[in-house]
Amino acid sequence: MCGIVAYIGSRQAKSILIEGLKRLEYRGYDSAGIALINDKLQCAKSAGRVRVLEDLIDQQDNLHGTLGIAHTRWATHGEPSDRNAHPHTDDIKQGHGIALIHNGIIENYVSLKKYLLERGHEFNSETDTEVLTHLIGELYDGDLEAAVQAALREVTGAYAIAVICEKEPDTLVVARKGSPLMVGVGKDEYIVASDSSAIVAHTTQAFTLDDYTVAKLTRNSFRTTTVDNVPITPQIRELEFGLEQIELGAFEHYMLKEISEQPNALRMCLKGRIDSREGQVVLGGIADYARELVRARRIVFLGQGTALHAAMVGEYLMEELARISTEVEFASEFRYRNPIVEEGTVVIAISQSGETADTLAALHEAKQRGALSLGAVNVVGSTIARETDTGVYLRVGPEIGVASTKAFLGHVAVCTLIALFIGRRRNLSRDYVSQLLAQLEALPDQIEIAVALSEEIREVTKKYIDRENWLFLGRGHNYPVALEGALKLKEISYIHAEGMPAAEMKHGPIALIDDGMPAVFVATQNSQYDKVLSNISEVKSRGGHVIAVATEGDTHIADLCDDVFYVPDVAEPLQPMLTVVPLQLLAYHAAVLRGKDVDKPRNLAKSVTVE
């Protein structure tokens, strides 16, 4: 969470930094700020969106310079306000003109603040970040890089920081531990950011900082070290997407754009990975570990939020197709238990960003206990991708909307491929795998049919947007889809919604149903279809309004429901990738009709990189 962008070069930094903040605003939008050095350190910051900051700095004539830092905040310590906004500066009375921006949490800031107060420092904010800024100022003796290294040796917690100093107008120092940070390499310039969306407009080359890495950047050179000043050499790589992929284009919102991109996203995810004629899945990333995967006794998925729901689909797929006992764990709970990790355990970490703090910490715990680790992430070079033994990239393209859509589809597709990769080697026939892979290859065209339901879904949604309580219900592979549908509605429209197995409803939640309450059923024709119809009748008999996602050609279900969204008929294991699309569109239209900010829902940010 929070967005960092920094620049050092020959161009005026202000416009580059503001553009970067706009591209990173999905990471946090409680407040924003900027600091530039042009002989003197100049700062501007304010609560609210980046546009508020932009209006503020348009009124100031002194914000110039070719070295600067900027930040958009998702609040952790201290409420969203002008004084808690970043950048923070060192002590006014005894300072050195140091400014710092920070993503993460300094866990021992209380003890550090006590020490600094005893040294005569005065603080202006409630943040842990200001404490780190003052600590660097306390340790500064003319070498900003050394002061940052020394301060970080005293820090406990997570951080991605960018630091500038009035006394060193040709130096930018950045560092990272536990929060993502990358450095774009241009011609006699460097652009630092939390992710590549703020870099790709200026350069195609970048390197990612590893944990405990400090980089000192000048206008024409850089050096990277550990916090203990041991030199290290980063790997510069090509960025994985271009500027056109993160532009909004003709769409009103990124969420709608990304829902609409899902057919092509799935095509890219599957490209080169399927040989349906031979009944083979080609996954170069995990091929070297095929023997261990085939012999696995237990698979544990780790995830949070939408990634967890995709992992729950993965659980069904692994048990049905690969015939391996599988569990899904909230990463945030797994790491604080005393989890049992036996010989033959494989852990699969599911994360769009590859930086999710809880998932990363749970992964570390599982690896320490001897598990083979796989990553299923979207961002190339992310921490989870680097720290797992092996893995598979989603390849669904950048996702800017806070409410994840393409990544859910990509995660389920990757889980399907892994399950078939293992299952073919354990128990599945070539013919069965060939048939399923052929249907998987056809799925993007069928998702296009579901995406085309958008206007129909909007008209239906109009009837229910004033209702503040909804149920989402499904069975089998579609139970996690019900959970995901409820989450999407909550995230962006602020309607209370519960997702649950359809059979669970009559064990208590049926008491919630009153006249007109919307109940959304994923009711496609599959092995539990008749049971779902019975659950629909139970809701209807109590006055609920039923919206169903059903299979094309199913005329019977229309007699039981108030509204039906029809999707093509596909094999049961593949249904979640199709049935989720109408629920994404339902949530999207509900939020738009209620006047909510779809891409920037309150209290949320795209990547949860702090606990």
MINU-11582 format. One record per residue (C-alpha): x, y, z; residue in one letter. Coordinates in steps of 0.25 Angstrom, whole numbers. Layout:
R     xx     yy     zz  rest
R      X      Y      Z     A
...
This chain:
R     xx     yy     zz  rest
R      0      0      0     M
R      4     14     -2     C
R     11     19    -15     G
R     25     24    -16     I
R     31     31    -28     V
R     44     38    -29     A
R     53     45    -39     Y
R     67     49    -42     I
R     72     54    -55     G
R     73     66    -64     S
R     58     68    -66     R
R     49     76    -57     Q
R     44     66    -47     A
R     30     72    -43     K
R     22     68    -55     S
R     29     54    -55     I
R     25     52    -41     L
R     11     56    -42     I
R      9     47    -54     E
R     15     36    -46     G
R      6     39    -34     L
R     -7     38    -43     K
R     -2     25    -48     R
R      0     20    -34     L
R    -12     25    -28     E
R    -19     12    -27     Y
R     -8      8    -17     R
R    -14     19     -7     G
R    -21     32     -8     Y
R    -23     37      7     D
R    -13     48      4     S
R     -2     52     -5     A
R     11     60     -5     G
R     23     64    -12     I
R     37     70     -9     A
R     48     76    -19     L
R     61     81    -17     I
R     66     94    -24     N
R     76    100    -15     D
R     66     98     -4     K
R     57     87      0     L
R     42     91     -4     Q
R     30     82      0     C
R     15     82     -2     A
R      5     72      3     K
R     -9     71      6     S
R    -20     61     10     A
R    -29     56     -1     G
R    -26     51    -15     R
R    -15     54    -24     V
R    -23     65    -31     R
R    -24     73    -18     V
R     -9     73    -17     L
R     -8     77    -32     E
R    -17     89    -30     D
R     -9     93    -18     L
R      5     92    -25     I
R     -1    100    -37     D
R     -2    112    -27     Q
R     13    111    -23     Q
R     24    116    -32     D
R     36    111    -24     N
R     34     96    -27     L
R     45     93    -37     H
R     57     84    -38     G
R     62     72    -45     T
R     62     64    -32     L
R     50     60    -25     G
R     41     50    -17     I
R     26     48    -17     A
R     16     40     -9     H
R      1     36     -9     T
R     -3     30      4     R
R    -12     19     10     W
R    -12     22     25     A
R     -6     13     35     T
R     -1     22     47     H
R     -9     34     48     G
R    -21     39     41     E
R    -22     44     27     P
R    -18     59     29     S
R     -8     70     24     D
R      2     68     35     R
R      2     53     34     N
R      4     53     19     A
R     17     49     13     H
R     28     54     11     P
R     33     56     25     H
R     45     65     28     T
R     55     64     39     D
R     56     73     51     D
R     53     88     47     I
R     63     94     58     K
R     75     84     56     Q
R     72     78     43     G
R     79     76     30     H
R     68     78     20     G
R     65     63     19     I
R     51     59     13     A
R     46     44     13     L
R     35     36      7     I
R     31     23     12     H
R     23     10     10     N
R     22      0     21     G
R     22      0     36     I
R     33      3     46     I
R     29     -6     57     E
R     39      0     67     N
R     36     14     65     Y
R     31     17     79     V
R     45     13     85     S
R     52     21     74     L
R     43     33     76     K
R     46     33     91     K
R     61     33     89     Y
R     60     44     79     L
R     51     52     88     L
R     62     51     99     E
R     71     56     88     R
R     63     69     87     G
R     55     66     74     H
R     41     71     72     E
R     31     64     64     F
R     19     69     56     N
R     12     57     52     S
R      6     44     57     E
R     14     35     48     T
R     24     25     49     D
R     30     31     36     T
R     34     44     43     E
R     42     36     53     V
R     50     29     43     L
R     53     43     36     T
R     58     49     49     H
R     66     37     52     L
R     73     38     39     I
R     75     53     42     G
R     81     50     55     E
R     91     40     49     L
R     95     50     37     Y
R    109     55     37     D
R    110     59     22     G
R    108     45     15     D
R     93     42     13     L
R     95     28      8     E
R    103     25     21     A
R     92     31     30     A
R     81     23     23     V
R     89     10     24     Q
R     92     13     39     A
R     77     17     42     A
R     72      4     35     L
R     81     -4     44     R
R     73      1     56     E
R     59     -1     50     V
R     49    -13     51     T
R     38    -14     42     G
R     35    -13     27     A
R     39     -1     18     Y
R     41      4      4     A
R     47     18      5     I
R     53     29     -4     A
R     61     40      3     V
R     67     54     -2     I
R     75     64      6     C
R     77     79      3     E
R     92     77      6     K
R     94     67     -5     E
R     85     72    -17     P
R     91     62    -26     D
R     88     49    -18     T
R     75     41    -17     L
R     76     29     -7     V
R     65     18     -7     V
R     64      5      1     A
R     55     -7      2     R
R     51    -18     12     K
R     37    -24     11     G
R     31    -14      2     S
R     33    -13    -13     P
R     42     -3    -19     L
R     48     -3    -33     M
R     58      6    -40     V
R     55     10    -55     G
R     68     12    -63     V
R     68     23    -73     G
R     78     32    -80     K
R     85     40    -70     D
R     73     39    -61     E
R     66     29    -51     Y
R     51     28    -47     I
R     48     20    -35     V
R     34     15    -32     A
R     26      5    -24     S
R     23     -2    -37     D
R     25     -1    -52     S
R     13      6    -56     S
R     20     19    -52     A
R     32     16    -59     I
R     28     10    -72     V
R     25     23    -79     A
R     40     27    -78     H
R     48     15    -79     T
R     47      0    -82     T
R     58     -4    -73     Q
R     58     -6    -58     A
R     63    -14    -46     F
R     56    -18    -34     T
R     62    -16    -20     L
R     63    -28    -11     D
R     61    -27      4     D
R     71    -20     12     Y
R     76    -13     -1     T
R     80      2     -1     V
R     83      9    -15     A
R     90     22    -16     K
R     86     29    -29     L
R     93     41    -36     T
R     89     47    -49     R
R     98     37    -57     N
R    102     26    -48     S
R     97     17    -37     F
R    102      7    -27     R
R     94     -3    -18     T
R     99     -9     -5     T
R     93    -16      7     T
R     89     -8     19     V
R    103    -12     24     D
R    110     -6     12     N
R    113    -19      5     V
R    113    -16    -10     P
R    103    -24    -18     I
R     99    -24    -33     T
R     85    -24    -37     P
R     79    -30    -50     Q
R     74    -20    -60     I
R     62    -26    -68     R
R     52    -21    -78     E
R     38    -17    -73     L
R     28    -27    -76     E
R     17    -18    -82     F
R     16     -5    -89     G
R      9      9    -86     L
R     -3      5    -95     E
R     -7     -6    -86     Q
R     -8      3    -74     I
R    -16     14    -81     E
R    -31     15    -78     L
R    -34     17    -93     G
R    -49     18    -96     A
R    -54     12    -83     F
R    -60     19    -72     E
R    -53     11    -61     H
R    -41      2    -60     Y
R    -50     -9    -54     M
R    -59     -9    -66     L
R    -47     -9    -75     K
R    -41    -21    -68     E
R    -53    -29    -68     I
R    -54    -27    -83     S
R    -40    -31    -85     E
R    -42    -44    -78     Q
R    -44    -52    -91     P
R    -30    -47    -96     N
R    -24    -49    -83     A
R    -28    -63    -82     L
R    -22    -65    -96     R
R     -9    -60    -92     M
R     -9    -68    -79     C
R    -11    -81    -87     L
R     -2    -77    -99     K
R      9    -88   -101     G
R      4    -96    -89     R
R     -6   -105    -95     I
R     -4   -117   -105     D
R    -19   -122   -106     S
R    -16   -132   -117     R
R     -6   -139   -108     E
R    -13   -136    -95     G
R     -1   -129    -89     Q
R      1   -117    -81     V
R     14   -110    -83     V
R     19   -102    -71     L
R     33    -99    -72     G
R     34    -92    -59     G
R     30   -105    -51     I
R     35   -116    -60     A
R     48   -118    -52     D
R     39   -121    -40     Y
R     30   -131    -47     A
R     35   -143    -39     R
R     33   -136    -25     E
R     19   -131    -30     L
R     14   -144    -34     V
R     19   -150    -21     R
R     13   -139    -12     A
R      4   -144     -1     R
R     -2   -131      2     R
R     -4   -117     -4     I
R     -7   -104      4     V
R    -11    -92     -3     F
R     -8    -78      3     L
R    -15    -66      0     G
R    -24    -54      4     Q
R    -36    -48     -2     G
R    -39    -50    -16     T
R    -26    -59    -17     A
R    -32    -68     -6     L
R    -45    -70    -13     H
R    -37    -74    -26     A
R    -29    -83    -17     A
R    -42    -90    -12     M
R    -46    -93    -26     V
R    -32    -99    -27     G
R    -35   -108    -16     E
R    -46   -114    -23     Y
R    -38   -115    -36     L
R    -26   -122    -29     M
R    -34   -132    -21     E
R    -43   -135    -34     E
R    -32   -135    -44     L
R    -19   -138    -37     A
R    -25   -146    -26     R
R    -16   -140    -15     I
R    -22   -136     -2     S
R    -22   -120     -2     T
R    -25   -109      8     E
R    -27    -94      7     V
R    -21    -85     18     E
R    -23    -71     21     F
R     -8    -67     20     A
R    -10    -57     32     S
R    -15    -69     41     E
R     -5    -79     35     F
R      7    -71     40     R
R      3    -69     54     Y
R     -1    -84     56     R
R      8    -95     59     N
R      4   -101     45     P
R      7   -116     42     I
R     16   -117     30     V
R     20   -132     27     E
R     29   -138     17     E
R     22   -137      4     G
R     15   -124      6     T
R     15   -114     -5     V
R     11   -100     -2     V
R      5    -91    -13     I
R      5    -76    -11     A
R     -6    -68    -18     I
R     -4    -53    -20     S
R     -6    -44    -32     Q
R      5    -34    -28     S
R     14    -44    -22     G
R     16    -35    -10     E
R      5    -38     -1     T
R     11    -37     13     A
R      3    -48     20     D
R      5    -58      8     T
R     19    -55      8     L
R     21    -57     23     A
R     13    -70     22     A
R     22    -75     11     L
R     34    -72     19     H
R     28    -80     30     E
R     25    -92     21     A
R     38    -92     14     K
R     45    -92     28     Q
R     38   -104     32     R
R     42   -111     19     G
R     31   -110      9     A
R     33   -109     -6     L
R     28    -95    -10     S
R     21    -91    -23     L
R     17    -77    -26     G
R      5    -73    -35     A
R      7    -58    -37     V
R      4    -47    -48     N
R     16    -38    -46     V
R     29    -42    -52     V
R     41    -41    -42     G
R     32    -39    -30     S
R     37    -44    -16     T
R     28    -57    -16     I
R     33    -60    -30     A
R     47    -59    -26     R
R     46    -66    -12     E
R     38    -78    -16     T
R     45    -91    -21     D
R     37    -90    -34     T
R     24    -85    -40     G
R     15    -80    -51     V
R     13    -66    -55     Y
R     -2    -62    -58     L
R      2    -53    -71     R
R    -12    -46    -70     V
R     -6    -32    -72     G
R     -5    -21    -62     P
R    -17    -19    -53     E
R    -20     -5    -48     I
R    -34     -6    -42     G
R    -34     -8    -27     V
R    -45    -19    -28     A
R    -37    -31    -35     S
R    -44    -37    -47     T
R    -33    -42    -57     K
R    -25    -48    -46     A
R    -36    -56    -41     F
R    -38    -62    -55     L
R    -23    -64    -57     G
R    -21    -71    -43     H
R    -32    -81    -46     V
R    -26    -83    -60     A
R    -12    -86    -54     V
R    -18    -95    -43     C
R    -25   -103    -54     T
R    -13   -104    -62     L
R     -5   -109    -50     I
R    -15   -119    -46     A
R    -16   -125    -60     L
R      0   -125    -61     F
R      0   -133    -48     I
R    -13   -141    -51     G
R     -8   -146    -65     R
R      4   -152    -58     R
R     -4   -158    -47     R
R    -17   -163    -51     N
R    -24   -156    -63     L
R    -25   -162    -77     S
R    -19   -155    -89     R
R    -33   -154    -95     D
R    -39   -147    -83     Y
R    -28   -137    -82     V
R    -29   -134    -97     S
R    -44   -132    -96     Q
R    -43   -122    -84     L
R    -31   -115    -90     L
R    -39   -113   -103     A
R    -51   -107    -95     Q
R    -41    -98    -87     L
R    -35    -93   -101     E
R    -50    -89   -105     A
R    -53    -82    -92     L
R    -48    -68    -96     P
R    -58    -68   -107     D
R    -69    -72    -97     Q
R    -64    -62    -87     I
R    -67    -51    -98     E
R    -81    -56    -98     I
R    -82    -53    -83     A
R    -75    -40    -84     V
R    -86    -36    -94     A
R    -97    -37    -84     L
R    -92    -24    -77     S
R   -104    -15    -81     E
R   -114    -26    -78     E
R   -108    -28    -64     I
R   -108    -13    -62     R
R   -123    -12    -64     E
R   -125    -24    -55     V
R   -116    -17    -44     T
R   -124     -4    -45     K
R   -136    -12    -38     K
R   -128    -16    -26     Y
R   -117     -5    -23     I
R   -125      1    -11     D
R   -125    -12     -4     R
R   -114    -12      7     E
R   -113    -27      9     N
R   -110    -38     -1     W
R   -107    -53     -1     L
R    -98    -60    -11     F
R    -99    -75    -12     L
R    -93    -86    -19     G
R    -89   -101    -18     R
R    -76   -109    -22     G
R    -67   -102    -31     H
R    -76    -90    -31     N
R    -77    -88    -16     Y
R    -64    -79    -16     P
R    -70    -72    -28     V
R    -81    -68    -19     A
R    -71    -63     -8     L
R    -64    -55    -19     E
R    -77    -49    -24     G
R    -81    -44    -10     A
R    -67    -38     -8     L
R    -67    -30    -21     K
R    -81    -24    -17     L
R    -76    -21     -3     K
R    -62    -15     -8     E
R    -68     -5    -18     I
R    -83     -2    -15     S
R    -82     -3      0     Y
R    -94    -12      0     I
R    -94    -23     11     H
R    -93    -36      5     A
R    -90    -50     10     E
R    -85    -62      1     G
R    -87    -76      6     M
R    -90    -90      1     P
R   -104    -91     -3     A
R   -107   -103      6     A
R   -102    -95     18     E
R   -113    -85     17     M
R   -123    -93     24     K
R   -114    -95     36     H
R   -116    -81     41     G
R   -114    -70     30     P
R   -128    -73     24     I
R   -133    -65     36     A
R   -128    -52     29     L
R   -137    -54     17     I
R   -149    -44     16     D
R   -158    -39      6     D
R   -150    -34     -6     G
R   -136    -38     -1     M
R   -127    -41    -13     P
R   -121    -55    -13     A
R   -111    -58    -25     V
R   -109    -72    -28     F
R    -99    -78    -37     V
R   -108    -89    -43     A
R   -101    -95    -55     T
R   -104   -109    -59     Q
R    -95   -118    -52     N
R    -94   -129    -42     S
R   -101   -121    -32     Q
R   -111   -114    -40     Y
R   -124   -121    -34     D
R   -119   -117    -20     K
R   -117   -103    -24     V
R   -131   -102    -30     L
R   -137   -107    -16     S
R   -129    -96    -10     N
R   -135    -86    -19     I
R   -149    -90    -16     S
R   -146    -89     -1     E
R   -142    -74     -3     V
R   -154    -71    -12     K
R   -164    -77     -2     S
R   -159    -67      8     R
R   -160    -55     -1     G
R   -146    -54     -6     G
R   -143    -49    -20     H
R   -134    -58    -27     V
R   -124    -55    -38     I
R   -117    -67    -44     A
R   -105    -69    -53     V
R   -110    -81    -61     A
R   -106    -89    -73     T
R   -111    -85    -87     E
R   -123    -93    -91     G
R   -128    -96    -77     D
R   -142    -92    -78     T
R   -147    -98    -65     H
R   -139    -89    -56     I
R   -146    -76    -62     A
R   -159    -81    -56     D
R   -152    -81    -42     L
R   -144    -68    -42     C
R   -147    -53    -44     D
R   -135    -51    -53     D
R   -126    -60    -60     V
R   -112    -57    -67     F
R   -109    -68    -76     Y
R    -95    -73    -79     V
R    -90    -84    -89     P
R    -89    -98    -84     D
R    -75   -103    -81     V
R    -69   -114    -73     A
R    -71   -113    -58     E
R    -57   -111    -54     P
R    -56    -99    -63     L
R    -69    -92    -59     Q
R    -63    -83    -49     P
R    -55    -75    -59     M
R    -68    -73    -67     L
R    -79    -71    -56     T
R    -70    -61    -48     V
R    -72    -51    -60     V
R    -87    -47    -58     P
R    -84    -45    -43     L
R    -72    -36    -46     Q
R    -81    -28    -55     L
R    -93    -28    -45     L
R    -83    -22    -34     A
R    -78    -12    -44     Y
R    -91     -6    -49     H
R    -97     -6    -34     A
R    -85      3    -30     A
R    -87     12    -43     V
R   -102     13    -40     L
R    -99     17    -26     R
R    -89     28    -30     G
R    -77     21    -24     K
R    -63     22    -28     D
R    -61      9    -34     V
R    -46      9    -36     D
R    -43     15    -23     K
R    -52      9    -12     P
R    -51     15      2     R
R    -41      9     11     N
R    -35      0      1     L
R    -23      0     -7     A
R    -18    -10    -18     K
R     -6    -17    -11     S
R     -6    -20      4     V
R      8    -19      7     T
R      7    -17     22     V
R      0    -26     32     E
